[in-house]
């Protein structure tokens, strides 16, 4: 009974320290929406109306919610006291015109974007970021949060960076650059003209197609690599590893680079060799295959 009472008091306290908001502004159909929220969450959804709607809960310690328009740009900022403070966590639910571009900055805020067809620039320090990639460019940065991107198979430029978070993507197309220090990288069900992957300590899984004259570049220090090309690939392969095994389903075997030190390399050409596949790893096993 005492536990139930404490839980109820906690719920009442959380409600008392939040302010409900529900505000709207007319907006350009393809303008820029800039959003800043230190803590909590940001959910952005594109819709067919030429207006921006902000709803949700604002922390009691927040100074004000800035919501204003300047030309084709709308700013949404959760302003907090200098140096931070208590009870500043805010949960925002935002609807924007579907052709809008969005820029979102958070610290410990989770970010979720869907049905937005303009450019996206998303940043968070410790929050997770989930988004949908369409034909416009998308750039996402996180320090310790995970990044997940769902594409629609339309070509775009996708750039994703994290320090200790994992990156997962699917159904991307065009160009992609993924970088993580200690997180894993996963790319599946995609088709690329150019792709660049870099990680220091993390496993890499790639199951996607590469265009006939496409380029694939992968560099890692510690981590196992599982690379599978899901369609016919035509490229020159240049693979090096210092301390790890190479299993190649294409046929040729890796050879030692020295009689007296570890290290193997694998060089061969598949198809007419118009594309280029370059893989360099220091410590980690590599599995290279095709459908």
N, C-alpha and C positions, 0 to 999 in steps of 0.2 A: 504493500500500500504506500509506504514511504517513497519507494522508487517511482511509482506512478505519479505521486504528487510532485516530486522533483522534476519529472519529465514534463508535466503540464506547466509548471512554473517556468521551466526553461523555454518552452514554446511560446508562452505569453510574453516572456522577456524579449525573445527574438522578434516577435511581432511589434512590440512597443518601440523597439529601436529601429524601425524601418518606416519609410515614408513611401506610399504608393504614388506613382506618377502615370499620367496618361496625356501626352501632348502631341500635337501635329503641326506640321509646316508644309506649305506648298513647296514643290521642288522641281528642278529641271528633270526631264526624262532621262538624261544621260550625264548628270552632274557628278560632283565628287562629294562623298559623305565621309567626314573625318570623325573618328570616335576615339575617345580616351577614357579608360576606366582602370584605376589602380588595382582594385581587388574585387573579386566576385565572378561575374560572368557577363559575356556579351553574345547575344544570339541575333544574327542578322539574316533576314529573309527578303528576297526580292518579290515584288508584286506588281500588278499592272497599273496601279494608281500613280499619278505624278505628285506624290506627297510622301513625306517621311513621318513615321509615327514612332514615338518612344513610349514604352510602358515598362512596368516592372517595379522594383523596390530600390529605394535609395537609402543608404546607411544613415543613421541618425547623426554620425559625426561628420557628414559631408557638408561643406559650406554652401554649395549650390550646384544645380545642374544647369550648365550652359547649353542652350539649345537655340541656335540662331542661324540665319541665312545671310550670306554675302555673295551676291551674284549667283553663280551656278554651284557654289559650295555651301554645304551645311555642316556646321560644327556641333558635335555632341561631346561635351566634356564633363566628367564628374570631378568637380573641383574640391580638393581636400585641403585641410589646414597645412601650412608649411611645416615640413618635418613629419607629415603623416598624422597619426592619431588613432583612437579606438573607434570601432563601429563605422568604418568607412566602406565596408564591403557592400557593393551594389550589384544587383542583377538586372541587366537591361535586356529588353526584348524590342528589337528595332526592325521596322519594315521600311524598305527603300524601293524606289523605282528599279525594276529589274535590270535596266541598262546602266545603272549607276556604277561608278568606280568607288571602291571603299578603301580607306586607310584606317587601321585599328591598332592602337597601342595599349598594352596592358602590362602589369607587373606580375601579380599572382592571379590574374583573371583568365578563365577559360574562354576560348573564342570558338564560335560555331557560325559558319557562313554557308548559305545555300540559296540557289536560284538567283545568283547575282552574276550578270554577264559582262560587266566591265572589269577593268584592271583591279587587282587586289594586292595590297601591301599590308601584311599582318605581322604583328610583333607581340611577343609575351615573354616574360622571364621564366616563371615557373608554372604557367598555365598551359594546358593542352590546347592544340589548335586543330580543328576539323574544318575542312572546306571542300567546295566543289570547284573544279577547274573547267572552264569553258574555252571559248576561242581567244580570250584576252589573256595577257600576261599575268602571272601570279608569283609573288615573292613572299616567303614566310620565314620568319626567324624566331627561334626559341632557344632558351638556355637549357633548362632542365625539363621542359615539357615535351610531350610527344606530339608529332605532326602526322596528320592523316589527310590525304587528298584523294578525292574521287573525281576522275575525269569523265568526259563524255565522248571520247575518241576523236575530238576535233583538235587540230594543230594549235599549239600555243607554246610560249616560253615559260617553263616552270623552274623556279629556283627556290630550293628548300635548304635551310641551314639550322642545325641544332648542335649543342655541345654534348649533353648527356642524355638527350631524349632519342627515342626511336622514330624513324620515318617510314611510313607505309603509304604506298600509292597504287592506284589501279586505273586502267582505262585512260592513260595519258597518251598524247601524241605530239609530234613535233620535236621540240628541244627540251631537255631537262638537265639540271645540274643539282645534285644532292650532295651535301657535305655534313658529316657528323664526326665528333671527336671520339665519343665512347658509346654511341648508339648504333643499333642495327639499321640497315637499309633494306627495304623490300619494295620491288617494282614488279608488278604482274599485269597480265592482260593489256599490254600497251604496245605501241608502235612508234619508233623513234627515227628521226633523221640524224640527230646528234644527242648523245647522252654522256655526261661526265659524272663519275661517282668517286667520292673521296671519304675515307674514314681512317681514324687512327687505331681505335680499339673497338671493333664491331664486326659482326657477320654481315655479309651481303648476299641477298637472294634476288636474282634477276631472271624473269621468265617473260620475255617480250620479243617483238620483232624489230629488226633493223633494216632500214631501207637499203636499196641496192648500192648506193654510193654514200651510205651513212657512216658515221664515226662513233665508236664506243671506247671510252677511256675510263679505266678503273685503277686507283691507287689506294693501297691500304698497308698498314704496318702489322697489326695483329688482328686476325679474324679469318674465319673460313669463308670461302666464296663458292656459291652455287649459281653458275651462269648457264642459262638455257635459252637458245634462240628459237622462238616459237614458229618461225617460218623459214623459208629458204634464205640463207645468208650468203652474200658474195663479198668477200673481204680478205685482206691480208691480216694474218694474226701474228702478233708479236707479244709473247708472254714471258715474264721473268719472275722467279721466286727465289729467295735466299734460303729459306728453311721451311719447306712444305712440299707435299706431294701434289702432282698434277695428274688428274685423270681426264683424258681427252676422248670423247665419243666420236670426234670427227675422224680419227684414225691415227695420225702421226704421234709418235711417242716423244716425250720430253727428253732432253739430253743434259748431262752434267756440264757445267761451265768450267769446272776445274777438277783435276784429279786430287787436289789436296785441300779443298775447301768445299763447304756445302754450296748449293746453288744449282738450279736447273733453268733451262729455257726451252721455249717451244715456238718455232716459227714455221708457218705454212700458209698456203693460199687456198681459199675455198671459192669456187665459181670463177668469175672473171677478175676477182680481186679489186674491184673498184672502191669498195669500202675499206675501213681500217678498224681493227680491234686491237687495243693496247691494254695489257693488264700487267701491273707491277705490284708484288706483295713481298713483305719481308718475312713474316711468320704466319703461316696458315695454309691449309690445304685448299686446292682449287679443283672443282668439278666443272668441266666444260662440255656441254651437250647441245643437241638440237632435236627438234621433233622429228 
